[in-house]
Amino acid sequence: MVPRSNRLAVLALLFAVPVSASPAGERIRGFTKEGSETERAAEESYRGVPRPESASRHLRRLTEDLHLAGTPGSHDTARYVHERFLEYGLESEMVSYDVLLSYPDSVKFELKVPEAFSGPTPEAGIPWDKDSFSPDAVAPFLAYSASGDVTAEVVYANYGLPEDFDELERQGVPLSGKIAIVRFGRCYRGVKVRVAESRGCAGVIIYSDPADDGYVRGDVYPKGPWRPETAVQRGSIQYVFLCPGDPLTPGWPSIPGERRIDAAESLVLPKIPAIAISYGDARRILQNIEGQNVPRAWQGGLPFAYHCGPGPALVRLDVKMKLEVRKIWNVIGTLPGSSPEEKDQIVLMGNHRDAWCYGAVDPSSGTAVLLEVARGLGALRKEGRGPRRTLKLCSWDAEEYGLVGSVEWAEHHAKDLSENAVAYVNCDAAVSGPNVGFSASPSLGDLAGEIAAHVTDPRSGKTIEELARERGGPAASPVSVGTLGSGSDFTAFLDHLGIACFDLSSVGPYGVYHSIYDSYAWMSRFGDPTFEYHCVVAKLAGTLLLRLGNADVLPFDLGDDGAKIVEHAAAVEKLREGTTLEDLKRQATTLEVEGRALAEAVEAALEAGTLGPEAARKVSRVLAAAERGFIDERGLVGRPWYRHLVVAPGVNAGYAAESLPGLRDAVSSGDAAAIAREKARLLEAIGRVIASVREARKLVAGGELKGEAR
């Protein structure tokens, strides 16, 4: 990798273009001088619209009733979002899909030996939180669990990772036919079930350990924000790391005329029963497990020493589930582009709407933000300042089941999105505290700092960017930007279609995730009592949409993709001694250098006013499509729905990003032929992106369009 300090000199020598930075406060990256003034005025006007009282009103309405996917409550929230979009001046449509969902008939467990105890214990009501007493709340369950009635000794398997089960096997702890009890955390809950299933376990119990999000972390609800003794984390255990969406239409949209496979054919549905319980209930089981003491790192927060088992704790799991095809509803709000030449280009923002119970943080804070963004953008449009490119605000359904609504819509509109999508901005579980964070595709990463410089933190009075700098962020870009994995609705856009994505939120201590206590009462007491951070996220998201929707040339830096791939390749080399990926790193370094040169050349041309509008539009289209170069239609080995060769969710992580996934798996296995194959695929993919960079460079540098009047 070329050191950052040397890059500008390298770029200048390579392409002989000016490399001076854009003057702060004068010209916005991606805009001409004139365009910057128009954009700055629009952004400032927009940021004056989001209001705490409006965000609070939205959240209260969205959390009035339970709204599990496939139920009347979810349809009701869809109607509310649809009506608000129309009220704010957007075009809006409600789009339905018929998909396979999962609901509990009966979920029970019974500790039979050495003492008798039956559960699960209901989540306890909080006197001043009326929502916690709802008789209509669906009992805690794990969606898509298999039905089954099994009785077996219990083993404790820490977080349920492959290495945890490996450790039990090394210690001689039998797994076949046993029930594994594992704690939430470290990986997606479906990974835990799949690994247990692969080791021959008869069932799985997943609980929230107080060391992870309970009293070990601080005061529990209602005194504090952490998980109380009876709170249960519901969730899906669909194997979304293999293929998300409707389990009966893997890889194609669930629309009339398309085939459906039988549930028995699905590769993403678990084969063993699994339940979720509270740490109050888990205590009764764990304190009755004997055998060896667990490794030190496995000890949780309950007040006794943990043991591996098996037994003598003997537990019966009695799980009766029903699979039903039900209708779900996406709501798509549209602000048509004002530029005849650019209105077919689409910038998307999305958040899901369905919740296991009330979902004040997850997802309704994101829906409240989405509606404030719609209100602000609608106000601009009414003033005659609509976006150049088309903006779509998307409220997804059935995300909690496995990203179902967004996946079906993305598969349904794959051709249009592949040809015209610019970027996707995600805002799931938008607010649980005051700490703003960003994750993004590398080419969009610099935008985090740029938008953060224009939004003020309500507590300190400083900008989000200034706060990041005070926390010791890198001098070149103090705002830290994480890597996208999976686990939210950007997945279909990034990992399947190759659309650059951005994710943002404002977080804090949050122990009531997926429980009945994730309510308006919790939010108004702990998450965001003043609702000012809802406005912070809305201002950031809307500013980002305006930048992407109005830029003369999209402010992408493809050099950052190259730099990240160099880092990823170096990490993969460490997986197995003797692995060298010098050719891959050289190719990625070429992308880094040439991508940065393109970005500098674009800015120099915009500064000088030498880039004509038609050339600018063509460059933008090339930049928007460049991420598609990392897509291989054959997909990853064993999970072809995931087609991005640079990033994907880890098979044994589920949410966290795994870099260079195909090559990483090949190197880990030591399969020389697989390593050669995956390296060749990556070299081809990077080559496609380099070709896009060179195409754009030619458009900037020359020809008949240079110097055309703006």
Buried (B, 14 or more C-beta within 10 A) or exposed (E): BBEEEEBBEBBBEEBEBEBEEBEEEEBBBBBBBEBBBBBBEBBEBBBEBBBBEBBBBBBBBBBBBBBBBBBEBBBBBBEBBBEBBBEBBBEBEBBBBBBBBBBBEEBBBBBBEEEEBEBBBEBBEBEEBEBBEBEEBBEBBBBBBBBBEBBBBBBBBBBBBBEBBEBBEEEEBEBEEBBBBBBBBBBBBBBBBBBBBEBEBBBBBBBBBBBBBBBBBEBBBBEBBBBBBBBBBBBBBBBBBBBBBBBBBBEBBBBEEEEBBEBEEBEBBBEBBBBBBBBBBBBBBBBBBBBEEBEEEBBBBBEEEBBBBBBEBBBBBBBBBEBEBBBBBBBBBBBBBBBEEBBBBBBBBBBBBBBBBBBBBBBBBBBBBBBBBBBBBBBBBEEEBBBBBBBBBBBBBBBBBBBBBBBBBBBBBBEEBBBBBBBBBBBBBBBBBBBBBBBBBBBBBBBBBBBBBBBBBBEEEEBBBBBBBEEEBEEEBBBBBEBBBBBBBBBBBBBBBBBBBBBBBBBBBBBBBBBBBBBBBBBBBBBBEBBBBBBBBBBBBBBBBBBBBBBBBBBBBBBBBBBBBBBBBEEBBEBEEEBEBEEBBEBBBBBBBBBBBBBBBBBBBBBEBBBBBEBBBBBBBBBBBBBBBBBBEEBBBEBBBBBBBBBBBBBBBBBBBBBBBBBBBBBEEEEEEBBEBBBEBBBEBBBBBBEBBEBBBBBBBEEEBBEBEB
